[in-house]
Amino acid sequence: MRIRTGIDAVEVPRFRVALARTPQMAERLFTRAEFEAVAGRTESLAARFCVKEATMKLLGVGLGSVRFQEIETLRLPSGAPVLRLSGTAAQLANDQGCVEFSLSLTHTKMLAIAQVVALIEE
């Protein structure tokens, strides 16, 4: 077994402006469950966007290789974040031997950061 990691950061004010300029962007980036879980709070959405980008980095693919909605951050009853992949993202993870994911995300009013770690079966 080995691990692989991806990390990403987003400036929250810039993300807020982008969402305001292009309201349909939120529908393209986030699942309904993600949007509802954070009640549309921009800082929390920015952190979930970081999870998506960090996951793409972990999988070794660039933007456009998978749909953003195929990488979803949900919460366990305990409140801990959990990653759910579907479609092409799930297939890439499976092909690369990813058997388990762990993620950590945080945000302030200015910055959102996420790190995704995968356990890889060799």
TORLONU-631219 format. One record per residue (C-alpha): residue number from 0; residue in one letter; x, y, z. Coordinates in Angstrom, 2 decimals. Each point is the difference from the previous one (the first is absolute). Layout:
BEGIN
+-----+------+---------+---------+---------+
| seq | type |       u |       v |       w |
+-----+------+---------+---------+---------+
| NUM |    a |       X |       Y |       Z |
...
+-----+------+---------+---------+---------+
end
This chain:
BEGIN
+-----+------+---------+---------+---------+
| seq | type |       u |       v |       w |
+-----+------+---------+---------+---------+
|   0 |    m |    0.00 |    0.00 |    0.00 |
|   1 |    r |    1.04 |    3.57 |   -0.61 |
|   2 |    i |   -1.63 |    3.40 |    0.22 |
|   3 |    r |   -0.59 |    2.78 |   -2.48 |
|   4 |    t |   -1.10 |    3.53 |    0.81 |
|   5 |    g |   -1.47 |    3.07 |   -1.63 |
|   6 |    i |   -0.41 |    3.48 |    1.45 |
|   7 |    d |   -1.65 |    3.20 |   -1.16 |
|   8 |    a |   -0.73 |    3.52 |    1.28 |
|   9 |    v |   -2.45 |    2.66 |   -1.17 |
|  10 |    e |   -0.28 |    3.67 |    0.86 |
|  11 |    v |   -3.56 |    0.30 |    1.32 |
|  12 |    p |   -0.63 |    3.61 |   -1.15 |
|  13 |    r |    0.99 |   -0.93 |   -3.57 |
|  14 |    f |   -2.21 |   -3.08 |    0.13 |
|  15 |    r |   -2.90 |    2.12 |    1.29 |
|  16 |    v |    0.39 |    2.43 |   -2.92 |
|  17 |    a |    0.11 |   -2.85 |   -2.51 |
|  18 |    l |   -3.22 |   -1.49 |    1.41 |
|  19 |    a |   -1.71 |    3.41 |   -0.06 |
|  20 |    r |    1.05 |    0.65 |   -3.60 |
|  21 |    t |   -1.05 |   -3.44 |   -1.21 |
|  22 |    p |   -2.86 |   -1.32 |    2.16 |
|  23 |    q |   -0.34 |   -3.20 |   -2.05 |
|  24 |    m |    3.59 |   -0.86 |    0.95 |
|  25 |    a |   -1.17 |   -1.38 |    3.37 |
|  26 |    e |   -2.34 |   -2.42 |   -1.79 |
|  27 |    r |    2.87 |   -1.21 |   -2.19 |
|  28 |    l |    2.45 |   -0.41 |    2.88 |
|  29 |    f |   -2.07 |   -1.38 |    2.87 |
|  30 |    t |   -2.56 |   -2.71 |    0.53 |
|  31 |    r |   -3.29 |    0.93 |    1.62 |
|  32 |    a |    1.06 |   -1.92 |    3.12 |
|  33 |    e |    3.22 |    2.02 |    0.28 |
|  34 |    f |   -1.76 |    3.32 |   -0.48 |
|  35 |    e |   -2.73 |   -0.83 |    2.51 |
|  36 |    a |    2.44 |   -1.39 |    2.58 |
|  37 |    v |    1.74 |    3.36 |    0.29 |
|  38 |    a |   -3.10 |    2.15 |   -0.55 |
|  39 |    g |    1.78 |    1.81 |   -2.83 |
|  40 |    r |    2.72 |    1.48 |    2.27 |
|  41 |    t |    2.73 |    1.20 |   -2.32 |
|  42 |    e |    2.90 |   -0.94 |    2.29 |
|  43 |    s |   -1.28 |   -3.58 |    0.27 |
|  44 |    l |   -0.64 |   -0.22 |   -3.74 |
|  45 |    a |    3.54 |    1.24 |   -0.66 |
|  46 |    a |    1.39 |   -2.74 |    2.26 |
|  47 |    r |   -2.04 |   -2.61 |   -1.89 |
|  48 |    f |    1.31 |    1.38 |   -3.28 |
|  49 |    c |    3.51 |   -0.49 |    1.41 |
|  50 |    v |   -0.86 |   -3.66 |    0.68 |
|  51 |    k |   -0.96 |   -0.41 |   -3.66 |
|  52 |    e |    3.25 |    1.51 |   -1.25 |
|  53 |    a |    2.12 |   -1.85 |    2.57 |
|  54 |    t |   -1.65 |   -3.27 |   -1.05 |
|  55 |    m |    0.77 |    0.70 |   -3.67 |
|  56 |    k |    3.63 |    0.65 |    0.94 |
|  57 |    l |    0.11 |   -3.22 |    2.00 |
|  58 |    l |   -1.38 |   -1.89 |   -3.00 |
|  59 |    g |    2.55 |    1.68 |   -2.28 |
|  60 |    v |   -2.54 |    1.62 |   -2.30 |
|  61 |    g |   -0.68 |    3.57 |   -0.99 |
|  62 |    l |   -3.13 |    2.07 |   -0.18 |
|  63 |    g |   -2.52 |   -1.40 |   -2.43 |
|  64 |    s |    1.09 |   -3.62 |    0.48 |
|  65 |    v |   -2.88 |   -0.64 |    2.40 |
|  66 |    r |   -3.20 |    1.89 |    0.74 |
|  67 |    f |    0.15 |    2.03 |    3.20 |
|  68 |    q |   -3.21 |   -1.63 |    1.23 |
|  69 |    e |    1.70 |   -3.43 |   -0.19 |
|  70 |    i |    2.08 |    1.05 |    3.02 |
|  71 |    e |   -2.32 |    0.59 |    2.93 |
|  72 |    t |    0.68 |    0.95 |    3.62 |
|  73 |    l |   -2.63 |   -1.31 |    2.39 |
|  74 |    r |   -0.16 |   -0.15 |    3.80 |
|  75 |    l |   -0.28 |   -2.97 |    2.28 |
|  76 |    p |   -2.48 |    0.28 |    2.90 |
|  77 |    s |    3.02 |    0.92 |    2.15 |
|  78 |    g |    0.62 |    3.01 |   -2.26 |
|  79 |    a |    3.21 |   -1.42 |   -1.46 |
|  80 |    p |    0.40 |    0.61 |   -3.73 |
|  81 |    v |   -0.03 |   -2.96 |   -2.34 |
|  82 |    l |    0.83 |   -0.23 |   -3.70 |
|  83 |    r |   -2.37 |   -1.65 |   -2.46 |
|  84 |    l |    1.12 |   -0.53 |   -3.60 |
|  85 |    s |   -2.15 |   -0.97 |   -2.95 |
|  86 |    g |    0.32 |   -0.35 |   -3.76 |
|  87 |    t |    3.42 |    0.58 |   -1.53 |
|  88 |    a |    1.50 |    1.13 |    3.32 |
|  89 |    a |   -0.99 |   -3.29 |    1.66 |
|  90 |    q |    1.35 |   -1.99 |   -2.95 |
|  91 |    l |    3.34 |    1.84 |    0.09 |
|  92 |    a |    0.31 |   -0.59 |    3.74 |
|  93 |    n |   -0.80 |   -3.68 |   -0.42 |
|  94 |    d |    2.45 |   -0.40 |   -2.90 |
|  95 |    q |    2.74 |    1.59 |    2.11 |
|  96 |    g |   -0.65 |   -2.30 |    2.95 |
|  97 |    c |   -1.50 |    2.57 |    2.37 |
|  98 |    v |   -1.70 |   -1.96 |    2.76 |
|  99 |    e |   -0.63 |    2.67 |    2.62 |
| 100 |    f |   -0.10 |    3.79 |    0.20 |
| 101 |    s |    0.45 |    2.43 |    2.84 |
| 102 |    l |   -0.60 |    3.70 |   -0.30 |
| 103 |    s |    0.48 |    3.09 |    2.04 |
| 104 |    l |   -1.37 |    3.42 |   -0.81 |
| 105 |    t |    0.08 |    3.34 |    1.70 |
| 106 |    h |   -0.89 |    3.60 |   -0.75 |
| 107 |    t |    0.06 |    3.53 |    1.26 |
| 108 |    k |   -1.72 |    3.01 |   -1.54 |
| 109 |    m |    3.06 |    0.42 |   -2.23 |
| 110 |    l |    1.33 |   -3.48 |   -0.81 |
| 111 |    a |   -1.29 |   -3.54 |   -0.50 |
| 112 |    i |    2.31 |   -3.04 |   -0.02 |
| 113 |    a |   -0.55 |   -3.72 |   -0.51 |
| 114 |    q |    2.27 |   -3.02 |    0.02 |
| 115 |    v |   -1.01 |   -3.41 |   -1.30 |
| 116 |    v |    1.99 |   -3.13 |    0.81 |
| 117 |    a |   -0.52 |   -3.37 |   -1.69 |
| 118 |    l |    1.14 |   -3.40 |    1.10 |
| 119 |    i |    1.26 |   -1.83 |   -3.09 |
| 120 |    e |    0.01 |   -3.77 |   -0.24 |
| 121 |    e |    2.96 |   -1.26 |   -2.01 |
+-----+------+---------+---------+---------+
end
